Amino acid sequence: MLGLGAFGFAAPWLLAGFAALPVLWWLIRVTPPAPTVVRFPAIRLLIGLKPAEETPSKTPLWLILLRLVLAALLILGLAHPLLNPTAALPGAGPLVLVVDDGWAAAANWPEVQRRAGALIDQADRADRRVVLITTAAGVPGEPATLLRATDARGRVAGLTPKPWPTDRVAAADRIGTLATPAGATVFYLADGLDDRGGVTRLLQVLRGFGSVQLVLPDNDHLAHLIEPGPAEAKDLTVRVERATLGGVPTVRLRAAGEDGRQIAQVEGHFAADRGTLDVAIPMPSELRNRVGRIELEGEASAGATLLVDEQSRRRPVGIASDRPAGGSQPLLSDSFYLERALTPFAELRHGTVTELLGRALTLLVLPDGDVGAPEDGQVIRHWLDGGGILLRFAGPAMAQRDDDDLLPVMLRRGGRTIGGAMSWEKPAHLAEFPAAGPFAGLTVPPDVTVDQQVLAEPSVDLASKTWARLTDGTPLVTAEKRGKGWLVLVHTTANTAWSNLALSGLFVDMLRRLVMLGQGVEATGDAVLPPWQMLDGFGHPTPPLATAQPWSTADAAKIALGPIHPPGFYGTEATHRALNLGPTVPTLTAFGALPAGVQREGYVRAPELDLRPGLLGGALLLGLIDILVGYGLRGLLRPRRASAAAILVLAFAALPAHAAPSPGNADAFTIEATSELRLAYVTTGDAETDGISRAGLTGLCNVLNRRTAVETGDPMAVDVETDELIFFPLIYWPITDSQKPLSPAAVERVNRYLATGGTILFDTRDQGTSLPGSYGAADTARRLQTLLAGVHIPALTAVPADHVLTKSFYLMQDFPGRWIGGTLWVEPVEDRNNDGVSTVIVGSNDWAGAWAIDAQGFPSLPVEPGGEPQREQAYRFGVNLVMYALTGNYKADQVHVPAILERLGQ
């Protein structure tokens, strides 16, 4: 490659063609243009005459210059000029390209692929082979082989980051088996995170091939990691970790439900000298228990995604007691110890039985005492049948009663004193928990003792009802299934009067298991859970990989994430456990000092621009002009018509492809709107929203033109206050907070459009940000009513399963956009106005955001939570919507179905 400052030539030897330009000048100059043919009958009289001297005519200077410029453009184009060319690869051997494709690379993945593609292009121009090594390979022991540049380019295009860490030691072993000729060029595209030894080993192996060029992202663009916060925190807390210190960066967390709908959003700020940040997300327990995942906005990776399962949710627990914990002697109160044990993982409520069960409740705790009034007992029984958990503790009051039917076993009247000054017996210790009970696996401290308890009457099923016992075999915790719920009795007190159990950590663990049991979580010991829903490298949900294996909860502390156990949900849809990446990754550390022979550079650099297409295109255009000039000089073109045609061509070429009409120019607007089929969007006054609307409809039109017979032009912006709407079959109307109510003229214009068969899609775009439930729906309804006051909006209903929108082109039942979960509202099918096509369609999934593309045709905005498959479904909804607006309800006509089926049967 020949470099000339910011320019370079990939094939500089072709520049020698400039030496032939003088010869070309001479040939063009002495060669006359073809003579003009004039048909004149009398010319036959001159046949046979020979002039004494023949002098050729000179070629015009402007034509000579035109052809010289054409030749120069052709020579320059074939020489392959480049703007901001990348320096030629050193050495003469193959290109060894090592790429980190673990979870941390996802934060900078577009830059990684762009740089890898540029390096492979350089190798291709130098006719050099490529060795591609990934450090988080999905197939252990994958050999490193020499590839052609074309094959390597295809592999890089198909690479995606893995949702597990890199294994640089294994990558170094694979590279060590490669027999590479001397002079190899080594580039290592790293994720910027050190793994304490692995990167040192890998760089040592790479140094054996020659100098190593290490490409790293900026410190501000290194990956972050999120993991569960402290368990004792009152609110849902997430810990965010970064690899470098300094500055005061801001992070934004988004809590979403399992359906992808946003529930809460919160910001946090790192201290300049801290690498970790605990961010609390305060919310009521009803909303907290809906959270299925927490994401770090602006960074799509498996490390920036935290899955939330039943174990991480804060469940409401009610304590029914008429003796408050904060009395004059709190250490003698049952409630005091229960509150201290339950506070780290449960939301505590106090009150009467009726008050507590009036709201959703996971666990109801009754310390020593009777159930209360008969109506309270009836409420408890009904709640148990529905799946509640009733936890009772013994005490002096219970020991003296024998008419209580809310007990799992029959009790002997009076209590049993095991130790004391008047007894020869010593306090009893707890035995190991049964393997079939909910407390299986908990460690029994040797210092936990019981001084007094209530005894159960012997029965045939007593052993099956016992969840915990003393070393002498007497039951300490018994339980019985009641309906869908459980009735649990602890045969000692909740305070320290009869036992020191309430002072131990075992008391907390036992209560935690009981709370989990109340929400359907399997707490019956260790379990082997099959993979159900995994995360990809960008943190998006995906079906299980073929290599994924079941996960044993007994190995949770020593699990190693990888192709066998990727992060995600394990279990079933009804009951599953989350395996997150964050807790398994050591503290994040950026790359430190590099060994000798390793040079560092960044991903950000001026892009290399290929000038060859433009130069060859200019040469082709000049060639066409030269042909037209030649025909003109020979008289084969009529000058006036040729001049007029040339002027028209130049005029159209000078105009923009789609010039927007000037404001207030109704004629230009009408011409543009009617020149071809166009979709339209309503301008809101917000530049960002209007840009997304235009980019979204542009992306939808591209899909329509590729997949269907519909041919559309670029979308148009319309102002309902000034522009006519009747030219457009479908109008997209995004709703923003800044929009003001329509004027009377605009209301009349919109009503006329709806009455004449137009269709408007109102997109409130708040499915990902509004409150769930009726509050969000009511807020959206108020905004629409205020904005569209006076517009004749018909009665709307949710899209039925057999609506034409579900089958107008694609078969589909859901209508996702950038968000999912919102209801799509249309006119009832019974209203047969406008050929059965709904004139008003209302939704909240931000479809333009999902359709939007940038100038290169790539998606502009992320979609949550389904990623690219969800974007594809959004495009399909857009195609169905346009087909629905253009063709009406013909897909709903079933008159000819029997005849068609009969014809098919023949």
Solvent accessible surface area in square Angstrom, and as a share of the most:
residue,aa,sasa,rsa
1,M,91,0.40
2,L,74,0.37
3,G,51,0.49
4,L,106,0.53
5,G,79,0.76
6,A,51,0.39
7,F,94,0.39
8,G,0,0.00
9,F,19,0.08
10,A,27,0.21
11,A,21,0.16
12,P,40,0.25
13,W,184,0.64
14,L,46,0.23
15,L,40,0.20
16,A,76,0.59
17,G,27,0.26
18,F,69,0.29
19,A,84,0.65
20,A,58,0.45
21,L,37,0.18
22,P,90,0.57
23,V,90,0.52
24,L,56,0.28
25,W,86,0.30
26,W,147,0.51
27,L,86,0.43
28,I,17,0.08
29,R,105,0.38
30,V,51,0.29
31,T,78,0.45
32,P,57,0.36
33,P,46,0.29
34,A,45,0.35
35,P,112,0.70
36,T,79,0.46
37,V,105,0.61
38,V,113,0.65
39,R,221,0.81
40,F,120,0.50
41,P,114,0.72
42,A,46,0.35
43,I,93,0.47
44,R,176,0.64
45,L,148,0.74
46,L,101,0.50
47,I,122,0.62
48,G,68,0.65
49,L,127,0.63
50,K,186,0.79
51,P,90,0.57
52,A,117,0.91
53,E,142,0.64
54,E,141,0.63
55,T,113,0.65
56,P,80,0.50
57,S,73,0.47
58,K,125,0.53
59,T,9,0.05
60,P,41,0.26
61,L,108,0.54
62,W,137,0.48
63,L,1,0.01
64,I,4,0.02
65,L,88,0.44
66,L,30,0.15
67,R,70,0.26
68,L,27,0.14
69,V,75,0.43
70,L,39,0.19
71,A,17,0.13
72,A,22,0.17
73,L,38,0.19
74,L,79,0.39
75,I,27,0.14
76,L,49,0.25
77,G,0,0.00
78,L,87,0.43
79,A,0,0.00
80,H,22,0.10
81,P,5,0.03
82,L,1,0.01
83,L,49,0.24
84,N,56,0.29
85,P,27,0.17
86,T,17,0.10
87,A,80,0.62
88,A,65,0.50
89,L,19,0.09
90,P,81,0.51
91,G,55,0.53
92,A,94,0.72
93,G,10,0.09
94,P,10,0.06
95,L,0,0.00
96,V,0,0.00
97,L,0,0.00
98,V,0,0.00
99,V,1,0.01
100,D,1,0.00
101,D,0,0.00
102,G,1,0.01
103,W,9,0.03
104,A,4,0.03
105,A,2,0.01
106,A,7,0.05
107,A,35,0.27
108,N,11,0.05
109,W,11,0.04
110,P,76,0.48
111,E,61,0.27
112,V,4,0.02
113,Q,51,0.23
114,R,152,0.55
115,R,14,0.05
116,A,1,0.01
117,G,19,0.18
118,A,34,0.27
119,L,1,0.01
120,I,0,0.00
121,D,49,0.25
122,Q,9,0.04
123,A,0,0.00
124,D,66,0.34
125,R,78,0.28
126,A,54,0.42
127,D,135,0.70
128,R,24,0.09
129,R,123,0.45
130,V,0,0.00
131,V,0,0.00
132,L,22,0.11
133,I,5,0.02
134,T,18,0.10
135,T,1,0.01
136,A,4,0.03
137,A,18,0.14
138,G,23,0.22
139,V,98,0.56
140,P,117,0.74
141,G,62,0.60
142,E,67,0.30
143,P,100,0.63
144,A,11,0.09
145,T,68,0.39
146,L,74,0.37
147,L,20,0.10
148,R,137,0.50
149,A,9,0.07
150,T,88,0.51
151,D,58,0.30
152,A,0,0.00
153,R,81,0.30
154,G,48,0.46
155,R,120,0.44
156,V,7,0.04
157,A,79,0.61
158,G,60,0.57
159,L,30,0.15
160,T,77,0.45
161,P,3,0.02
162,K,42,0.18
163,P,8,0.05
164,W,12,0.04
165,P,50,0.32
166,T,26,0.15
167,D,76,0.39
168,R,5,0.02
169,V,65,0.37
170,A,37,0.28
171,A,0,0.00
172,A,1,0.01
173,D,68,0.35
174,R,24,0.09
175,I,0,0.00
176,G,55,0.52
177,T,115,0.67
178,L,27,0.13
179,A,97,0.75
180,T,26,0.15
181,P,79,0.50
182,A,102,0.79
183,G,33,0.32
184,A,10,0.08
185,T,7,0.04
186,V,2,0.01
187,F,19,0.08
188,Y,0,0.00
189,L,0,0.00
190,A,1,0.01
191,D,8,0.04
192,G,3,0.03
193,L,14,0.07
194,D,39,0.20
195,D,53,0.27
196,R,137,0.50
197,G,41,0.40
198,G,5,0.05
199,V,9,0.05
200,T,70,0.41
201,R,98,0.36
202,L,0,0.00
203,L,4,0.02
204,Q,114,0.50
205,V,35,0.20
206,L,0,0.00
207,R,89,0.32
208,G,71,0.69
209,F,38,0.16
210,G,26,0.25
211,S,69,0.45
212,V,1,0.01
213,Q,39,0.17
214,L,0,0.00
215,V,0,0.00
216,L,11,0.05
217,P,13,0.08
218,D,72,0.37
219,N,94,0.48
220,D,129,0.67
221,H,104,0.46
222,L,9,0.05
223,A,1,0.01
224,H,32,0.14
225,L,0,0.00
226,I,1,0.00
227,E,39,0.17
228,P,63,0.39
229,G,17,0.16
230,P,45,0.28
231,A,70,0.55
232,E,122,0.55
233,A,28,0.21
234,K,150,0.64
235,D,49,0.25
236,L,13,0.07
237,T,17,0.10
238,V,0,0.00
239,R,83,0.30
240,V,0,0.00
241,E,11,0.05
242,R,18,0.06
243,A,19,0.14
244,T,33,0.19
245,L,113,0.56
246,G,40,0.38
247,G,50,0.48
248,V,101,0.58
249,P,50,0.32
250,T,71,0.41
251,V,12,0.07
252,R,96,0.35
253,L,0,0.00
254,R,8,0.03
255,A,0,0.00
256,A,0,0.00
257,G,5,0.05
258,E,94,0.42
259,D,73,0.38
260,G,0,0.00
261,R,53,0.19
262,Q,12,0.06
263,I,20,0.10
264,A,21,0.16
265,Q,92,0.41
266,V,36,0.21
267,E,81,0.37
268,G,8,0.07
269,H,103,0.46
270,F,1,0.00
271,A,48,0.37
272,A,51,0.39
273,D,106,0.55
274,R,132,0.48
275,G,20,0.19
276,T,47,0.27
277,L,31,0.15
278,D,65,0.34
279,V,7,0.04
280,A,47,0.36
281,I,3,0.02
282,P,89,0.56
283,M,32,0.14
284,P,79,0.50
285,S,6,0.04
286,E,80,0.36
287,L,38,0.19
288,R,25,0.09
289,N,27,0.14
290,R,125,0.46
291,V,0,0.00
292,G,1,0.01
293,R,15,0.05
294,I,0,0.00
295,E,17,0.07
296,L,9,0.05
297,E,62,0.28
298,G,92,0.89
299,E,25,0.11
300,A,49,0.38
301,S,0,0.00
302,A,1,0.01
303,G,0,0.00
304,A,1,0.01
305,T,8,0.05
306,L,8,0.04
307,L,8,0.04
308,V,3,0.02
309,D,9,0.04
310,E,47,0.21
311,Q,73,0.32
312,S,46,0.30
313,R,29,0.11
314,R,19,0.07
315,R,17,0.06
316,P,9,0.06
317,V,0,0.00
318,G,0,0.00
319,I,0,0.00
320,A,13,0.10
321,S,44,0.29
322,D,134,0.69
323,R,126,0.46
324,P,101,0.64
325,A,13,0.10
326,G,73,0.70
327,G,38,0.36
328,S,117,0.76
329,Q,118,0.52
330,P,46,0.29
331,L,110,0.55
332,L,115,0.57
333,S,14,0.09
334,D,10,0.05
335,S,3,0.02
336,F,44,0.19
337,Y,19,0.07
338,L,0,0.00
339,E,42,0.19
340,R,164,0.60
341,A,4,0.03
342,L,0,0.00
343,T,63,0.37
344,P,33,0.21
345,F,21,0.09
346,A,1,0.00
347,E,49,0.22
348,L,43,0.22
349,R,24,0.09
350,H,104,0.46
351,G,22,0.22
352,T,78,0.45
353,V,8,0.04
354,T,75,0.44
355,E,114,0.51
356,L,7,0.03
357,L,26,0.13
358,G,65,0.63
359,R,130,0.48
360,A,72,0.56
361,L,19,0.09
362,T,3,0.02
363,L,0,0.00
364,L,0,0.00
365,V,0,0.00
366,L,9,0.04
367,P,8,0.05
368,D,22,0.11
369,G,18,0.18
370,D,81,0.42
371,V,21,0.12
372,G,46,0.44
373,A,40,0.31
374,P,117,0.73
375,E,111,0.50
376,D,23,0.12
377,G,4,0.04
378,Q,116,0.52
379,V,54,0.31
380,I,0,0.00
381,R,79,0.29
382,H,143,0.64
383,W,40,0.14
384,L,1,0.01
385,D,80,0.42
386,G,61,0.59
387,G,23,0.22
388,G,6,0.06
389,I,2,0.01
390,L,0,0.00
391,L,0,0.00
392,R,1,0.00
393,F,1,0.01
394,A,0,0.00
395,G,0,0.00
396,P,85,0.53
397,A,45,0.35
398,M,6,0.03
399,A,5,0.04
400,Q,104,0.46
401,R,93,0.34
402,D,108,0.56
403,D,105,0.54
404,D,28,0.15
405,D,85,0.44
406,L,1,0.01
407,L,22,0.11
408,P,4,0.02
409,V,14,0.08
410,M,141,0.63
411,L,27,0.13
412,R,112,0.41
413,R,153,0.56
414,G,22,0.21
415,G,39,0.38
416,R,49,0.18
417,T,76,0.44
418,I,3,0.02
419,G,9,0.08
420,G,52,0.50
421,A,111,0.86
422,M,189,0.84
423,S,37,0.24
424,W,255,0.90
425,E,92,0.41
426,K,170,0.72
427,P,53,0.33
428,A,11,0.09
429,H,81,0.36
430,L,10,0.05
431,A,26,0.20
432,E,132,0.59
433,F,20,0.08
434,P,36,0.22
435,A,91,0.71
436,A,92,0.71
437,G,4,0.03
438,P,4,0.03
439,F,1,0.01
440,A,9,0.07
441,G,76,0.73
442,L,25,0.12
443,T,117,0.68
444,V,22,0.13
445,P,35,0.22
446,P,116,0.73
447,D,99,0.52
448,V,2,0.01
449,T,27,0.15
450,V,0,0.00
451,D,53,0.27
452,Q,47,0.21
453,Q,0,0.00
454,V,1,0.00
455,L,35,0.17
456,A,10,0.08
457,E,67,0.30
458,P,97,0.61
459,S,63,0.41
460,V,158,0.91
461,D,61,0.32
462,L,28,0.14
463,A,73,0.56
464,S,90,0.58
465,K,37,0.16
466,T,9,0.05
467,W,19,0.07
468,A,1,0.00
469,R,70,0.26
470,L,1,0.00
471,T,87,0.50
472,D,76,0.40
473,G,39,0.38
474,T,32,0.18
475,P,15,0.09
476,L,0,0.00
477,V,0,0.00
478,T,0,0.00
479,A,2,0.02
480,E,45,0.20
481,K,103,0.44
482,R,61,0.22
483,G,51,0.49
484,K,150,0.64
485,G,0,0.00
486,W,63,0.22
487,L,0,0.00
488,V,0,0.00
489,L,0,0.00
490,V,8,0.04
491,H,0,0.00
492,T,0,0.00
493,T,8,0.05
494,A,0,0.00
495,N,18,0.09
496,T,49,0.29
497,A,73,0.57
498,W,15,0.05
499,S,3,0.02
500,N,52,0.27
501,L,4,0.02
502,A,14,0.11
503,L,122,0.61
504,S,23,0.15
505,G,50,0.49
506,L,6,0.03
507,F,7,0.03
508,V,40,0.23
509,D,56,0.29
510,M,8,0.04
511,L,3,0.02
512,R,78,0.28
513,R,49,0.18
514,L,3,0.02
515,V,5,0.03
516,M,22,0.10
517,L,31,0.16
518,G,16,0.15
519,Q,61,0.27
520,G,49,0.47
521,V,8,0.04
522,E,108,0.48
523,A,6,0.05
524,T,70,0.41
525,G,26,0.25
526,D,108,0.56
527,A,36,0.28
528,V,103,0.59
529,L,26,0.13
530,P,64,0.40
531,P,28,0.18
532,W,74,0.26
533,Q,63,0.28
534,M,0,0.00
535,L,6,0.03
536,D,44,0.23
537,G,2,0.02
538,F,57,0.24
539,G,0,0.00
540,H,34,0.15
541,P,35,0.22
542,T,36,0.21
543,P,104,0.66
544,P,55,0.35
545,L,72,0.36
546,A,107,0.83
547,T,63,0.37
548,A,13,0.10
549,Q,85,0.38
550,P,63,0.39
551,W,5,0.02
552,S,30,0.20
553,T,22,0.13
554,A,58,0.45
555,D,52,0.27
556,A,44,0.34
557,A,110,0.85
558,K,157,0.66
559,I,25,0.12
560,A,81,0.63
561,L,21,0.11
562,G,9,0.08
563,P,29,0.18
564,I,97,0.49
565,H,37,0.16
566,P,0,0.00
567,P,0,0.00
568,G,0,0.00
569,F,9,0.04
570,Y,0,0.00
571,G,6,0.06
572,T,75,0.43
573,E,132,0.59
574,A,99,0.77
575,T,38,0.22
576,H,21,0.09
577,R,49,0.18
578,A,17,0.13
579,L,10,0.05
580,N,17,0.09
581,L,2,0.01
582,G,3,0.03
583,P,80,0.50
584,T,50,0.29
585,V,24,0.14
586,P,88,0.56
587,T,85,0.49
588,L,13,0.07
589,T,56,0.32
590,A,22,0.17
591,F,22,0.09
592,G,45,0.43
593,A,108,0.84
594,L,46,0.23
595,P,59,0.37
596,A,91,0.70
597,G,34,0.33
598,V,15,0.09
599,Q,108,0.48
600,R,124,0.45
601,E,42,0.19
602,G,30,0.29
603,Y,16,0.06
604,V,122,0.70
605,R,112,0.41
606,A,62,0.48
607,P,104,0.65
608,E,58,0.26
609,L,95,0.47
610,D,58,0.30
611,L,49,0.24
612,R,89,0.33
613,P,89,0.56
614,G,57,0.54
615,L,40,0.20
616,L,59,0.29
617,G,37,0.36
618,G,25,0.24
619,A,7,0.05
620,L,120,0.60
621,L,105,0.52
622,L,30,0.15
623,G,19,0.18
624,L,94,0.47
625,I,67,0.34
626,D,29,0.15
627,I,94,0.48
628,L,103,0.51
629,V,30,0.17
630,G,22,0.21
631,Y,96,0.36
632,G,36,0.35
633,L,62,0.31
634,R,110,0.40
635,G,45,0.43
636,L,97,0.48
637,L,65,0.33
638,R,158,0.58
639,P,104,0.66
640,R,215,0.78
641,R,170,0.62
642,A,34,0.26
643,S,61,0.39
644,A,53,0.41
645,A,54,0.42
646,A,50,0.39
647,I,114,0.58
648,L,106,0.53
649,V,99,0.57
650,L,122,0.61
651,A,49,0.38
652,F,144,0.60
653,A,80,0.62
654,A,86,0.67
655,L,108,0.54
656,P,88,0.56
657,A,97,0.75
658,H,87,0.39
659,A,59,0.46
660,A,87,0.68
661,P,38,0.24
662,S,64,0.42
663,P,136,0.85
664,G,86,0.83
665,N,65,0.34
666,A,72,0.56
667,D,107,0.56
668,A,29,0.23
669,F,20,0.08
670,T,51,0.30
671,I,119,0.60
672,E,30,0.13
673,A,3,0.03
674,T,79,0.46
675,S,74,0.48
676,E,73,0.33
677,L,59,0.29
678,R,11,0.04
679,L,2,0.01
680,A,0,0.00
681,Y,12,0.04
682,V,3,0.01
683,T,48,0.28
684,T,16,0.10
685,G,76,0.73
686,D,56,0.29
687,A,89,0.69
688,E,128,0.57
689,T,10,0.06
690,D,26,0.14
691,G,41,0.39
692,I,36,0.18
693,S,1,0.01
694,R,96,0.35
695,A,24,0.19
696,G,0,0.00
697,L,3,0.02
698,T,38,0.22
699,G,2,0.02
700,L,0,0.00
701,C,5,0.03
702,N,54,0.28
703,V,3,0.02
704,L,0,0.00
705,N,65,0.33
706,R,166,0.61
707,R,88,0.32
708,T,20,0.12
709,A,101,0.78
710,V,18,0.10
711,E,143,0.64
712,T,12,0.07
713,G,9,0.09
714,D,46,0.24
715,P,2,0.02
716,M,9,0.04
717,A,41,0.32
718,V,1,0.00
719,D,55,0.28
720,V,8,0.05
721,E,69,0.31
722,T,98,0.57
723,D,32,0.17
724,E,48,0.21
725,L,0,0.00
726,I,91,0.46
727,F,59,0.25
728,F,4,0.02
729,P,30,0.19
730,L,7,0.03
731,I,1,0.00
732,Y,4,0.02
733,W,2,0.01
734,P,0,0.00
735,I,3,0.01
736,T,17,0.10
737,D,125,0.65
738,S,76,0.49
739,Q,33,0.15
740,K,164,0.69
741,P,78,0.49
742,L,24,0.12
743,S,39,0.25
744,P,118,0.74
745,A,58,0.45
746,A,0,0.00
747,V,20,0.12
748,E,109,0.49
749,R,40,0.14
750,V,0,0.00
751,N,24,0.12
752,R,96,0.35
753,Y,3,0.01
754,L,14,0.07
755,A,88,0.68
756,T,96,0.56
757,G,32,0.30
758,G,6,0.06
759,T,1,0.01
760,I,1,0.00
761,L,2,0.01
762,F,1,0.00
763,D,0,0.00
764,T,4,0.02
765,R,61,0.22
766,D,13,0.07
767,Q,8,0.04
768,G,0,0.00
769,T,87,0.51
770,S,25,0.16
771,L,104,0.52
772,P,13,0.08
773,G,44,0.42
774,S,84,0.54
775,Y,162,0.62
776,G,6,0.05
777,A,66,0.51
778,A,43,0.33
779,D,60,0.31
780,T,21,0.12
781,A,44,0.34
782,R,140,0.51
783,R,58,0.21
784,L,27,0.13
785,Q,128,0.57
786,T,81,0.47
787,L,9,0.04
788,L,13,0.06
789,A,62,0.48
790,G,51,0.49
791,V,13,0.07
792,H,138,0.62
793,I,64,0.32
794,P,40,0.25
795,A,78,0.60
796,L,52,0.26
797,T,51,0.30
798,A,44,0.34
799,V,25,0.14
800,P,45,0.28
801,A,73,0.57
802,D,105,0.54
803,H,9,0.04
804,V,13,0.07
805,L,0,0.00
806,T,6,0.03
807,K,52,0.22
808,S,3,0.02
809,F,81,0.34
810,Y,43,0.16
811,L,156,0.77
812,M,15,0.07
813,Q,115,0.51
814,D,107,0.55
815,F,21,0.09
816,P,12,0.08
817,G,0,0.00
818,R,52,0.19
819,W,24,0.08
820,I,41,0.21
821,G,55,0.53
822,G,23,0.22
823,T,62,0.36
824,L,7,0.04
825,W,106,0.37
826,V,0,0.00
827,E,16,0.07
828,P,31,0.20
829,V,64,0.37
830,E,140,0.63
831,D,57,0.30
832,R,144,0.53
833,N,109,0.56
834,N,50,0.26
835,D,95,0.49
836,G,18,0.17
837,V,9,0.05
838,S,2,0.02
839,T,14,0.08
840,V,0,0.00
841,I,0,0.00
842,V,15,0.09
843,G,3,0.03
844,S,16,0.11
845,N,4,0.02
846,D,8,0.04
847,W,1,0.00
848,A,2,0.01
849,G,0,0.00
850,A,0,0.00
851,W,2,0.01
852,A,1,0.01
853,I,25,0.13
854,D,60,0.31
855,A,103,0.80
856,Q,135,0.60
857,G,43,0.41
858,F,132,0.55
859,P,60,0.38
860,S,54,0.35
861,L,41,0.20
862,P,70,0.44
863,V,2,0.01
864,E,27,0.12
865,P,10,0.06
866,G,20,0.19
867,G,2,0.02
868,E,100,0.45
869,P,98,0.61
870,Q,11,0.05
871,R,13,0.05
872,E,48,0.22
873,Q,63,0.28
874,A,0,0.00
875,Y,22,0.09
876,R,77,0.28
877,F,0,0.00
878,G,0,0.00
879,V,0,0.00
880,N,0,0.00
881,L,0,0.00
882,V,1,0.00
883,M,23,0.10
884,Y,1,0.00
885,A,21,0.16
886,L,66,0.33
887,T,60,0.35
888,G,6,0.06
889,N,27,0.14
890,Y,115,0.44
891,K,70,0.30
892,A,40,0.31
893,D,78,0.41
894,Q,101,0.45
895,V,113,0.65
896,H,116,0.52
897,V,53,0.30
898,P,90,0.57
899,A,62,0.48
900,I,94,0.48
901,L,109,0.54
902,E,110,0.49
903,R,178,0.65
904,L,134,0.67
905,G,69,0.67
906,Q,162,0.72
